[in-house]
Amino acid sequence: MASSSATASPDGLQYTIITKVLRQLNLSYLLPQFISHALDDSVIAYVTDQHLRDEIGIGQLGVRLKLLRAIATETASISEP
C-alpha cells in the first residue's frame, strides 16, 4: 500500500500503520521503539499486550489496550476489500 504518509526506515521496512495509529493516539514519540524492533506493516497485526509491555516498554495498561484496539482497527480496514 503506497501512501504519502508512509514511513520507511533505513532498512527499507514500511511503518505506515503504526505511524498512523501512534499519531491518532498522540503517541508518536513511541515510533523509534517500533522501528528498533522491526515491527513494520507486515507484522504489526501480530503485536500482543506482552510485546508492548516487555519489548516496547509501555507500562500503562490503558495505553496498551488503546494501541491494540487501534492497530486491530487499522489492519482490518486495510485488509477489507
C-alpha positions in Angstrom: 0.0 0.0 0.0 1.6 3.2 -1.1 0.8 6.3 0.9 2.1 9.8 1.1 2.4 9.5 4.8 4.3 6.2 4.6 7.2 6.0 7.0 10.2 3.9 5.9 13.3 3.1 7.9 16.8 3.0 6.6 16.3 -0.8 6.3 13.5 -0.2 3.8 10.7 -1.5 6.0 7.4 0.3 5.9 5.8 1.6 9.1 2.7 3.2 7.7 0.2 1.5 10.0 1.9 2.1 13.3 2.8 5.7 12.3 -0.9 6.4 11.6 -2.0 4.7 14.9 0.6 6.5 17.0 -0.3 9.9 15.5 -4.0 9.2 16.2 -3.3 8.4 19.8 -0.8 11.3 20.2 2.0 8.7 20.9 4.3 9.5 18.0 7.3 9.6 20.4 7.0 5.7 20.6 7.7 5.2 16.9 11.5 4.7 17.4 10.8 1.7 19.7 8.6 0.1 17.0 11.3 0.7 14.4 14.1 -0.6 16.6 12.2 -3.9 17.0 11.3 -4.0 13.2 7.6 -4.0 13.9 6.7 -3.0 10.4 3.4 -3.2 8.4 4.0 -6.9 7.7 4.0 -7.9 11.4 2.2 -5.1 13.3 -1.1 -7.0 13.4 0.5 -9.7 15.5 1.8 -7.5 18.3 0.5 -8.5 21.7 0.0 -6.8 25.0 3.1 -8.6 26.3 5.1 -7.3 23.4 4.0 -3.7 24.1 4.8 -4.1 27.8 8.0 -6.2 27.7 9.7 -5.1 24.5 8.4 -1.6 23.8 8.3 -0.7 27.4 4.7 0.7 27.7 3.8 0.2 31.3 0.3 1.7 31.3 -2.4 -1.0 30.6 -4.8 1.6 29.2 -2.3 2.9 26.7 -1.5 -0.7 25.6 -5.2 -1.5 25.2 -5.8 1.6 23.1 -2.8 0.8 20.9 -4.0 -2.8 20.4 -7.5 -1.7 19.5 -6.3 1.0 17.1 -3.8 -1.5 15.4 -6.6 -4.1 15.0 -9.0 -1.5 13.6 -6.4 -0.1 11.2 -5.2 -3.5 9.9 -8.8 -4.7 9.5 -9.7 -1.7 7.4 -6.6 -2.3 5.2 -7.5 -5.9 4.6 -11.1 -5.3 3.7 -11.9 -5.1 0.0 
